[in-house]
């Protein structure tokens, strides 16, 4: 099967530094502005230390009874970050997602730098393309049968 680097979205990686002490509303605004479903929280060395997804925001803000501007991003983020490398297979990524009950994985280059985020949607798109290609390739058999 394909490598993670072939399947992951080409969207820009959106990060926020923990050093700036962002709020949940800051992260939400970043997601809306950049049309993404997650933001990576990085340390001063640009290493991922957490991820904040739309689901994290919904669950943790609604449970807090506070305004989003009064909630620190560090209190909303999922941590530690579960990562995979660009050269790993999509099968491996799917197994990690299933085992950890998550929908996104942070993708790292071999040197440890950020490469992107792989989502369940990315994998689904790839599988759909494979199915369509197979159908088109073997569709003629239907007429024969």
Secondary structure per residue as TSV (DSSP state, phi and psi in degrees):
chain	resnum	aa	ss	phi	psi
A	1	X	-	360.0	174.9
A	2	X	-	-71.2	157.8
A	3	X	B	-82.0	154.8
A	4	X	H	-54.6	-39.8
A	5	X	H	-61.8	-26.6
A	6	X	H	-80.3	-18.7
A	7	X	H	-108.1	-31.8
A	8	X	S	-63.0	152.2
A	9	X	-	-61.8	148.9
A	10	X	-	-91.6	7.5
A	11	X	S	-61.5	149.2
A	12	X	-	-61.6	143.4
A	13	X	-	-79.4	122.5
A	14	X	-	-101.2	123.4
A	15	X	E	-126.1	159.5
A	16	X	E	-137.0	137.8
A	17	X	E	-85.4	133.1
A	18	X	G	-63.9	-25.5
A	19	X	G	-63.1	-28.0
A	20	X	G	-86.4	-2.8
A	21	X	T	51.4	57.5
A	22	X	-	-70.0	156.6
A	23	X	B	-97.8	170.3
A	24	X	H	-61.9	-35.0
A	25	X	H	-69.0	-34.8
A	26	X	H	-60.5	-44.2
A	27	X	H	-66.6	-42.9
A	28	X	H	-59.8	-44.2
A	29	X	H	-62.5	-38.8
A	30	X	H	-62.2	-43.3
A	31	X	H	-61.7	-45.1
A	32	X	H	-65.3	-48.1
A	33	X	H	-60.0	-40.1
A	34	X	H	-98.4	0.5
A	35	X	T	54.0	51.9
A	36	X	-	-126.2	161.7
A	37	X	S	-102.0	1.6
A	38	X	E	-155.3	155.1
A	39	X	E	-131.3	134.3
A	40	X	E	-88.0	137.7
A	41	X	E	-99.4	123.9
A	42	X	E	-119.2	158.3
A	43	X	-	-90.0	-172.9
A	44	X	T	-64.4	-21.1
A	45	X	T	-93.7	11.7
A	46	X	S	63.9	26.0
A	47	X	-	-92.8	134.4
A	48	X	E	-67.8	128.6
A	49	X	E	-118.1	-9.1
A	50	X	E	-168.3	167.7
A	51	X	E	-137.7	140.7
A	52	X	E	-119.7	122.2
A	53	X	E	-109.2	168.1
A	54	X	H	-56.7	-40.6
A	55	X	H	-63.8	-41.2
A	56	X	H	-57.3	-46.1
A	57	X	H	-61.3	-47.6
A	58	X	H	-61.5	-49.8
A	59	X	H	-66.3	-47.9
A	60	X	H	-80.4	-31.4
A	61	X	H	-73.6	-44.2
A	62	X	H	-65.5	-29.3
A	63	X	H	-79.9	-14.5
A	64	X	H	-90.5	-20.6
A	65	X	T	59.1	30.5
A	66	X	S	-121.9	163.9
A	67	X	-	-77.7	144.1
A	68	X	G	-54.8	-31.0
A	69	X	G	-70.2	-18.4
A	70	X	G	-97.2	4.8
A	71	X	S	-112.5	126.7
A	72	X	B	-74.1	143.1
A	73	X	G	-57.7	-35.3
A	74	X	G	-63.2	-22.9
A	75	X	G	-85.3	-10.5
A	76	X	T	-104.5	-28.3
A	77	X	S	-66.8	150.7
A	78	X	B	-90.0	129.2
A	79	X	-	-149.9	145.3
A	80	X	S	-74.3	160.3
A	81	X	-	-77.0	135.9
A	82	X	-	-95.0	125.4
A	83	X	E	-121.2	165.8
A	84	X	E	-146.2	159.7
A	85	X	E	-97.7	156.7
A	86	X	T	-58.8	-30.2
A	87	X	T	-85.1	-10.0
A	88	X	S	-69.5	157.0
A	89	X	B	-80.3	157.9
A	90	X	H	-65.4	-31.9
A	91	X	H	-59.6	-45.2
A	92	X	H	-62.0	-45.5
A	93	X	H	-59.7	-45.2
A	94	X	H	-61.5	-40.9
A	95	X	H	-64.5	-41.5
A	96	X	H	-64.5	-43.5
A	97	X	H	-61.6	-45.0
A	98	X	H	-64.1	-46.7
A	99	X	H	-60.3	-40.6
A	100	X	H	-94.9	0.4
A	101	X	T	53.6	51.4
A	102	X	-	-126.3	163.6
A	103	X	S	-114.0	-3.2
A	104	X	E	-141.8	144.6
A	105	X	E	-126.2	139.0
A	106	X	E	-80.7	130.3
A	107	X	E	-104.0	129.2
A	108	X	E	-115.1	147.2
A	109	X	-	-72.5	170.8
A	110	X	T	-63.9	-25.2
A	111	X	T	-85.4	1.8
A	112	X	S	92.7	-3.6
A	113	X	-	-77.9	157.2
A	114	X	E	-68.6	133.4
A	115	X	E	-112.3	-31.1
A	116	X	E	162.0	-163.8
A	117	X	E	-130.7	132.5
A	118	X	E	-104.4	128.6
A	119	X	E	-117.1	165.1
A	120	X	H	-58.6	-36.7
A	121	X	H	-61.6	-41.0
A	122	X	H	-58.5	-45.0
A	123	X	H	-65.9	-42.4
A	124	X	H	-61.8	-42.7
A	125	X	H	-59.5	-43.2
A	126	X	H	-63.3	-45.2
A	127	X	H	-64.4	-37.2
A	128	X	H	-63.4	-42.1
A	129	X	H	-61.9	-40.8
A	130	X	H	-62.4	-45.4
A	131	X	H	-62.5	-43.5
A	132	X	H	-64.2	-43.4
A	133	X	H	-61.8	-43.6
A	134	X	H	-63.8	-41.6
A	135	X	H	-61.6	-46.0
A	136	X	H	-64.6	-37.7
A	137	X	H	-70.5	-39.4
A	138	X	H	-109.2	7.8
A	139	X	T	-61.2	-29.2
A	140	X	H	-62.9	-24.3
A	141	X	H	-64.5	-28.4
A	142	X	H	-60.2	-41.5
A	143	X	H	-66.1	-35.2
A	144	X	H	-70.7	-39.0
A	145	X	-	-75.2	360.0
